[in-house]
Amino acid sequence: MSTTTAPRPSLASFWHDLPREAKLLLSVVVFEFLGTGLVLPFHVVYLHEVRGFALSDVGLLLGLPPLVGFLVVGPAGTLIDRLGARVILVWTFLLLIAGDVVLAFATTPWAAALALTLSGVAFGVSWPASQSLIAAAVPAGLRQRYFGVNFTLLNLGIGLGGILGGAFLDVGRPGTFQAIYLLDAASYLPGFFLLAVVLRHVAGRPVHDDTHDDARISYLEVLRRPAVASLMLLGFASSFVGYSQLNAGMPAFARAVGEVSTQGLGFAFAANTVVIVLLQLVVLQRIEGRRRTRVIAVMGVLWALSWVLLGGSGLVPGTLGATMLVASCASVFALGETLLQPTIPALVNDLAPDHLRGRYNALSSAAFQLAAIIAPPISGALVGHHLGGVYIGSLVVGSLLVGVLAVVRLEPQLPPEVNGVRADTATQETVPA
């Protein structure tokens, strides 16, 4: 095997090559997710400790948005392929704003359920629409780096919001929680204006030709295409042991078992962001041209370690050590995120043909949503019934299985270029298919 390697493109060259439309899309990411960061770590605290809902009910409520999103994502993918991603995203912003406003004043489980249903519809549609919009605005050779930079900015916004929320919130003052949900609603306004006015020409109604009978292509036919089913299974597994737990299971375990304060949770999410902001661009340089499936396998090992650290917080509840262990969990998890986030979206969109991009992204979204439906009730039940050891053990094993799935099942089904191997690198490698 040759020892020479092609030079990896720099961030400066990436920005220079990026189209104007893609630069504008990046410009609003921090502000939009600043609002998300204000509320994301505190859903459980707000619904359980402020509104007084039972922890088991909270788990069901937090499973509602992904359930609704899962139900609407199929039609959403078809609409994206027919109407264009931008139009769909404009309407999702309006739904997100409405959901936040209703949740801010929800004093009953039914009112909270209505708010979370609105948000669920929006989130179910926004993922495939935003991924398709990015694919339309960013050339294939820049997508992996774009997804990574976008993820860095996204987490910068979330981290800053988490710090502000943790310092500002007071369980004894419900008005502080109402304020952050209203601020989250306001954070969507710049993105709404950008897509509704400035970028009206981007990702409009797709142009179809006679070679594709799009109306007759079902999701089952898409799943039967090479590598698609395995890629969706990988998305489901990584969501179940990853983001679904970070957003619901981890805060529940940290509060109920580790007895970590709301300020401690804010600190943990801030630590998660710091790692991503500091390391994502470095990681992007290191993984460029490497097999994406191997990168995901490394991520699985890191996530397994992160859940071990979370479990350790239960051994020293209510102490500074518990807070530091939860923060360490979030930090190691973040390092894994820097490996996953540039790779899975790039895999999906490099595998998808243009005329089916909405449906490919809808399937990817559905896989993540399905895991998010199942995970909160399971984590809530395990933590609520004092089965923290079982909870942590299942996450450790599941994280390791994600890596096995990526390398053993998915990798042999992918063309090298879809798996992130550049043509110049592929000619130098002797790695078995």
C-alpha positions as semicolon CSV with decimal commas, in nm:
position;residue;x (nm);y (nm);z (nm)
1;M;0,000;0,000;0,000
2;S;0,134;0,341;-0,090
3;T;0,227;0,567;0,200
4;T;0,140;0,884;0,012
5;T;-0,187;1,054;0,094
6;A;-0,370;1,330;-0,086
7;P;-0,376;1,662;0,096
8;R;-0,697;1,726;0,286
9;P;-0,887;2,042;0,186
10;S;-0,871;2,330;0,432
11;L;-1,162;2,512;0,593
12;A;-1,066;2,825;0,400
13;S;-1,096;2,642;0,068
14;F;-1,429;2,497;0,181
15;W;-1,569;2,843;0,255
16;H;-1,431;2,981;-0,073
17;D;-1,594;2,703;-0,273
18;L;-1,927;2,723;-0,090
19;P;-2,213;2,882;-0,291
20;R;-2,362;3,209;-0,162
21;E;-2,691;3,039;-0,077
22;A;-2,517;2,785;0,146
23;K;-2,326;3,062;0,326
24;L;-2,653;3,240;0,399
25;L;-2,806;2,920;0,536
26;L;-2,513;2,888;0,776
27;S;-2,553;3,250;0,888
28;V;-2,873;3,189;1,090
29;V;-2,784;2,854;1,246
30;V;-2,638;2,986;1,574
31;F;-2,932;3,215;1,648
32;E;-3,192;2,951;1,566
33;F;-3,033;2,692;1,793
34;L;-2,961;2,939;2,070
35;G;-3,335;2,915;2,135
36;T;-3,321;2,536;2,114
37;G;-3,044;2,532;2,373
38;L;-3,255;2,738;2,611
39;V;-3,519;2,463;2,632
40;L;-3,358;2,135;2,523
41;P;-3,193;2,034;2,854
42;F;-3,496;2,133;3,060
43;H;-3,801;1,965;2,904
44;V;-3,807;1,700;3,177
45;V;-3,751;1,957;3,452
46;Y;-4,024;2,186;3,316
47;L;-4,289;1,920;3,269
48;H;-4,212;1,720;3,585
49;E;-4,093;1,970;3,842
50;V;-4,261;2,292;3,730
51;R;-4,590;2,165;3,585
52;G;-4,609;1,870;3,825
53;F;-4,664;1,592;3,571
54;A;-4,563;1,239;3,676
55;L;-4,227;1,124;3,543
56;S;-4,391;0,835;3,358
57;D;-4,631;1,082;3,193
58;V;-4,340;1,305;3,101
59;G;-4,176;1,012;2,923
60;L;-4,493;0,956;2,723
61;L;-4,526;1,327;2,643
62;L;-4,167;1,349;2,521
63;G;-4,228;1,044;2,306
64;L;-4,520;1,223;2,139
65;P;-4,324;1,457;1,905
66;P;-4,122;1,177;1,746
67;L;-4,439;0,966;1,718
68;V;-4,624;1,244;1,534
69;G;-4,314;1,320;1,330
70;F;-4,287;0,955;1,235
71;L;-4,648;0,953;1,113
72;V;-4,605;1,260;0,891
73;V;-4,254;1,200;0,760
74;G;-4,363;0,969;0,478
75;P;-4,604;1,214;0,316
76;A;-4,349;1,490;0,385
77;G;-4,082;1,316;0,179
78;T;-4,319;1,282;-0,115
79;L;-4,422;1,648;-0,086
80;I;-4,056;1,756;-0,081
81;D;-3,993;1,569;-0,405
82;R;-4,300;1,731;-0,562
83;L;-4,312;2,086;-0,417
84;G;-3,953;2,154;-0,312
85;A;-3,778;2,164;0,024
86;R;-3,789;2,541;0,077
87;V;-4,169;2,572;0,068
88;I;-4,205;2,288;0,319
89;L;-3,950;2,445;0,555
90;V;-4,127;2,781;0,556
91;W;-4,441;2,614;0,694
92;T;-4,246;2,412;0,951
93;F;-4,107;2,733;1,103
94;L;-4,463;2,853;1,163
95;L;-4,552;2,525;1,335
96;L;-4,242;2,539;1,555
97;I;-4,330;2,891;1,668
98;A;-4,689;2,788;1,750
99;G;-4,572;2,482;1,944
100;D;-4,338;2,684;2,166
101;V;-4,603;2,946;2,243
102;V;-4,860;2,684;2,344
103;L;-4,609;2,490;2,557
104;A;-4,507;2,805;2,743
105;F;-4,860;2,834;2,884
106;A;-4,947;2,464;2,912
107;T;-5,066;2,382;3,265
108;T;-5,228;2,045;3,187
109;P;-5,094;1,732;3,017
110;W;-5,347;1,780;2,736
111;A;-5,225;2,131;2,660
112;A;-4,865;2,009;2,666
113;A;-4,965;1,725;2,435
114;L;-5,113;1,974;2,186
115;A;-4,795;2,183;2,190
116;L;-4,573;1,881;2,148
117;T;-4,794;1,754;1,865
118;L;-4,742;2,078;1,673
119;S;-4,369;2,056;1,734
120;G;-4,373;1,691;1,633
121;V;-4,531;1,767;1,296
122;A;-4,272;2,039;1,239
123;F;-3,975;1,827;1,340
124;G;-4,100;1,532;1,137
125;V;-4,109;1,746;0,825
126;S;-3,810;1,972;0,892
127;W;-3,540;1,705;0,896
128;P;-3,591;1,564;0,546
129;A;-3,671;1,911;0,414
130;S;-3,358;2,072;0,558
131;Q;-3,133;1,786;0,443
132;S;-3,281;1,807;0,094
133;L;-3,239;2,185;0,094
134;I;-2,873;2,150;0,186
135;A;-2,820;1,887;-0,083
136;A;-2,973;2,125;-0,337
137;A;-2,756;2,418;-0,228
138;V;-2,424;2,237;-0,163
139;P;-2,222;2,036;-0,419
140;A;-2,164;1,670;-0,333
141;G;-1,791;1,717;-0,271
142;L;-1,859;1,976;-0,001
143;R;-2,153;1,811;0,177
144;Q;-1,966;1,617;0,447
145;R;-1,776;1,928;0,550
146;Y;-2,091;2,140;0,529
147;F;-2,279;1,903;0,758
148;G;-1,987;1,915;1,001
149;V;-1,960;2,296;1,003
150;N;-2,338;2,325;1,032
151;F;-2,327;2,089;1,330
152;T;-2,056;2,300;1,493
153;L;-2,264;2,617;1,463
154;L;-2,577;2,432;1,572
155;N;-2,408;2,314;1,890
156;L;-2,255;2,653;1,956
157;G;-2,608;2,791;1,966
158;I;-2,736;2,503;2,182
159;G;-2,444;2,533;2,424
160;L;-2,482;2,906;2,469
161;G;-2,853;2,859;2,520
162;G;-2,792;2,584;2,776
163;I;-2,559;2,807;2,977
164;L;-2,806;3,097;2,972
165;G;-3,097;2,869;3,057
166;G;-2,917;2,699;3,345
167;A;-2,822;3,033;3,497
168;F;-3,162;3,193;3,444
169;L;-3,410;2,918;3,527
170;D;-3,568;2,873;3,868
171;V;-3,798;2,578;3,937
172;G;-3,984;2,795;4,189
173;R;-4,058;3,061;3,925
174;P;-4,259;2,915;3,635
175;G;-4,231;3,246;3,450
176;T;-3,862;3,181;3,384
177;F;-3,954;2,864;3,194
178;Q;-4,229;3,043;3,003
179;A;-3,976;3,305;2,897
180;I;-3,733;3,056;2,747
181;Y;-4,004;2,887;2,541
182;L;-4,113;3,222;2,401
183;L;-3,751;3,308;2,322
184;D;-3,718;2,975;2,144
185;A;-4,019;3,071;1,931
186;A;-3,854;3,402;1,842
187;S;-3,532;3,228;1,739
188;Y;-3,703;3,078;1,434
189;L;-3,794;3,415;1,283
190;P;-3,460;3,486;1,104
191;G;-3,467;3,146;0,933
192;F;-3,828;3,198;0,833
193;F;-3,746;3,537;0,676
194;L;-3,440;3,400;0,497
195;L;-3,632;3,119;0,328
196;A;-3,953;3,313;0,267
197;V;-3,787;3,620;0,114
198;V;-3,410;3,612;0,054
199;L;-3,371;3,256;-0,076
200;R;-3,701;3,214;-0,256
201;H;-3,513;3,081;-0,559
202;V;-3,347;2,790;-0,374
203;A;-3,482;2,432;-0,374
204;G;-3,811;2,516;-0,538
205;R;-4,034;2,270;-0,717
206;P;-3,805;1,994;-0,852
207;V;-3,783;1,947;-1,228
208;H;-3,880;1,594;-1,332
209;D;-3,838;1,425;-1,666
210;D;-4,005;1,130;-1,834
211;T;-3,738;0,883;-1,717
212;H;-3,873;0,886;-1,359
213;D;-4,231;0,799;-1,272
214;D;-4,194;0,950;-0,926
215;A;-4,557;0,916;-0,822
216;R;-4,530;0,536;-0,851
217;I;-4,208;0,492;-0,654
218;S;-4,304;0,368;-0,308
219;Y;-4,099;0,376;0,009
220;L;-4,081;-0,004;-0,002
221;E;-3,915;0,018;-0,344
222;V;-3,668;0,272;-0,206
223;L;-3,586;0,043;0,088
224;R;-3,512;-0,239;-0,156
225;R;-3,240;-0,036;-0,324
226;P;-2,880;-0,133;-0,241
227;A;-2,763;-0,033;0,111
228;V;-3,075;0,170;0,193
229;A;-3,229;-0,070;0,448
230;S;-2,896;-0,121;0,625
231;L;-2,833;0,254;0,638
232;M;-3,177;0,313;0,791
233;L;-3,120;0,039;1,048
234;L;-2,794;0,207;1,141
235;G;-2,975;0,540;1,179
236;F;-3,234;0,380;1,407
237;A;-2,974;0,215;1,628
238;S;-2,758;0,525;1,660
239;S;-3,062;0,734;1,748
240;F;-3,185;0,488;2,010
241;V;-2,857;0,467;2,202
242;G;-2,753;0,824;2,119
243;Y;-2,956;1,139;2,078
244;S;-3,279;0,999;2,219
245;Q;-3,092;0,925;2,542
246;L;-2,896;1,249;2,553
247;N;-3,215;1,454;2,525
248;A;-3,441;1,253;2,758
249;G;-3,275;0,959;2,933
250;M;-2,957;1,135;3,039
251;P;-3,132;1,430;3,211
252;A;-3,379;1,192;3,378
253;F;-3,097;0,968;3,509
254;A;-2,886;1,266;3,614
255;R;-3,173;1,421;3,812
256;A;-3,331;1,106;3,962
257;V;-3,021;0,892;4,022
258;G;-2,723;1,130;4,015
259;E;-2,922;1,410;4,186
260;V;-2,758;1,672;3,964
261;S;-2,897;2,029;3,976
262;T;-3,047;2,215;3,682
263;Q;-2,730;2,426;3,678
264;G;-2,529;2,105;3,662
265;L;-2,734;1,987;3,364
266;G;-2,676;2,319;3,193
267;F;-2,304;2,281;3,257
268;A;-2,307;1,928;3,110
269;F;-2,476;2,043;2,790
270;A;-2,235;2,336;2,772
271;A;-1,942;2,093;2,802
272;N;-2,096;1,890;2,521
273;T;-2,101;2,200;2,304
274;V;-1,748;2,310;2,389
275;V;-1,608;1,975;2,277
276;I;-1,800;1,993;1,949
277;V;-1,705;2,354;1,878
278;L;-1,337;2,296;1,957
279;L;-1,294;1,959;1,786
280;Q;-1,546;1,932;1,501
281;L;-1,334;2,117;1,246
282;V;-1,026;1,919;1,349
283;V;-1,221;1,595;1,318
284;L;-1,349;1,698;0,976
285;Q;-0,993;1,731;0,854
286;R;-0,900;1,391;0,995
287;I;-1,195;1,197;0,853
288;E;-1,199;1,352;0,506
289;G;-1,140;1,075;0,252
290;R;-1,177;0,795;0,509
291;R;-1,443;0,527;0,514
292;R;-1,746;0,669;0,689
293;T;-1,849;0,330;0,826
294;R;-1,517;0,297;1,014
295;V;-1,564;0,647;1,153
296;I;-1,907;0,544;1,286
297;A;-1,755;0,235;1,449
298;V;-1,514;0,453;1,647
299;M;-1,810;0,665;1,750
300;G;-1,983;0,358;1,894
301;V;-1,688;0,290;2,125
302;L;-1,686;0,651;2,244
303;W;-2,058;0,647;2,318
304;A;-2,025;0,326;2,517
305;L;-1,763;0,499;2,733
306;S;-1,988;0,803;2,777
307;W;-2,271;0,591;2,921
308;V;-2,031;0,423;3,162
309;L;-1,943;0,771;3,292
310;L;-2,311;0,856;3,331
311;G;-2,364;0,538;3,530
312;G;-2,083;0,642;3,761
313;S;-2,277;0,953;3,864
314;G;-2,526;0,726;4,038
315;L;-2,252;0,601;4,269
316;V;-2,192;0,950;4,414
317;P;-2,535;1,117;4,399
318;G;-2,577;1,481;4,489
319;T;-2,205;1,558;4,487
320;L;-1,971;1,764;4,272
321;G;-1,834;1,432;4,149
322;A;-2,176;1,338;4,011
323;T;-2,198;1,667;3,823
324;M;-1,849;1,619;3,679
325;L;-1,927;1,263;3,572
326;V;-2,242;1,378;3,391
327;A;-2,041;1,656;3,225
328;S;-1,776;1,400;3,128
329;C;-2,046;1,178;2,981
330;A;-2,174;1,468;2,771
331;S;-1,819;1,557;2,662
332;V;-1,721;1,208;2,547
333;F;-2,059;1,173;2,380
334;A;-1,985;1,499;2,195
335;L;-1,661;1,359;2,056
336;G;-1,863;1,073;1,914
337;E;-2,109;1,323;1,768
338;T;-1,829;1,494;1,573
339;L;-1,775;1,160;1,400
340;L;-2,140;1,077;1,335
341;Q;-2,296;1,405;1,227
342;P;-2,086;1,469;0,915
343;T;-2,114;1,106;0,803
344;I;-2,475;0,980;0,820
345;P;-2,633;1,277;0,635
346;A;-2,357;1,261;0,373
347;L;-2,413;0,887;0,331
348;V;-2,787;0,937;0,280
349;N;-2,756;1,224;0,032
350;D;-2,465;1,076;-0,165
351;L;-2,661;0,753;-0,199
352;A;-2,986;0,927;-0,302
353;P;-3,066;1,018;-0,664
354;D;-3,191;1,375;-0,709
355;H;-3,547;1,278;-0,797
356;L;-3,585;1,072;-0,476
357;R;-3,386;1,285;-0,235
358;G;-3,690;1,385;-0,030
359;R;-3,790;1,023;0,020
360;Y;-3,439;0,908;0,112
361;N;-3,414;1,183;0,373
362;A;-3,767;1,106;0,492
363;L;-3,670;0,743;0,552
364;S;-3,359;0,853;0,739
365;S;-3,571;1,087;0,950
366;A;-3,827;0,811;1,013
367;A;-3,554;0,579;1,142
368;F;-3,435;0,841;1,391
369;Q;-3,793;0,933;1,485
370;L;-3,893;0,573;1,549
371;A;-3,607;0,533;1,793
372;A;-3,701;0,859;1,963
373;I;-4,058;0,732;2,007
374;I;-3,942;0,419;2,183
375;A;-3,650;0,553;2,386
376;P;-3,808;0,809;2,625
377;P;-4,077;0,576;2,764
378;I;-3,820;0,298;2,810
379;S;-3,565;0,523;2,979
380;G;-3,837;0,684;3,192
381;A;-3,967;0,343;3,302
382;L;-3,621;0,203;3,382
383;V;-3,507;0,511;3,574
384;G;-3,846;0,553;3,741
385;H;-3,841;0,191;3,861
386;H;-3,486;0,216;3,998
387;L;-3,331;0,001;3,725
388;G;-3,048;0,240;3,645
389;G;-2,793;-0,040;3,610
390;V;-3,002;-0,214;3,346
391;Y;-3,050;0,117;3,168
392;I;-2,678;0,197;3,153
393;G;-2,580;-0,158;3,058
394;S;-2,821;-0,167;2,765
395;L;-2,682;0,161;2,631
396;V;-2,321;0,041;2,653
397;V;-2,395;-0,282;2,465
398;G;-2,614;-0,101;2,212
399;S;-2,345;0,156;2,135
400;L;-2,091;-0,115;2,059
401;L;-2,342;-0,294;1,835
402;V;-2,381;0,026;1,630
403;G;-2,016;0,001;1,529
404;V;-2,053;-0,366;1,438
405;L;-2,357;-0,287;1,225
406;A;-2,172;-0,012;1,039
407;V;-1,867;-0,220;0,950
408;V;-2,007;-0,571;0,913
409;R;-2,347;-0,505;0,752
410;L;-2,344;-0,164;0,582
411;E;-1,987;-0,123;0,458
412;P;-1,987;-0,413;0,206
413;Q;-2,301;-0,269;0,043
414;L;-2,165;0,081;-0,021
415;P;-1,971;0,205;-0,324
416;P;-1,637;0,349;-0,204
417;E;-1,723;0,704;-0,315
418;V;-2,050;0,698;-0,117
419;N;-1,859;0,565;0,183
420;G;-1,640;0,876;0,174
421;V;-1,336;0,735;-0,005
422;R;-1,204;0,976;-0,265
423;A;-1,096;0,835;-0,599
424;D;-0,731;0,924;-0,537
425;T;-0,744;0,751;-0,197
426;A;-0,926;0,446;-0,321
427;T;-0,646;0,368;-0,567
428;Q;-0,398;0,362;-0,277
429;E;-0,599;0,150;-0,031
430;T;-0,591;-0,229;-0,002
431;V;-0,879;-0,247;0,246
432;P;-1,115;-0,538;0,163
433;A;-1,462;-0,438;0,047
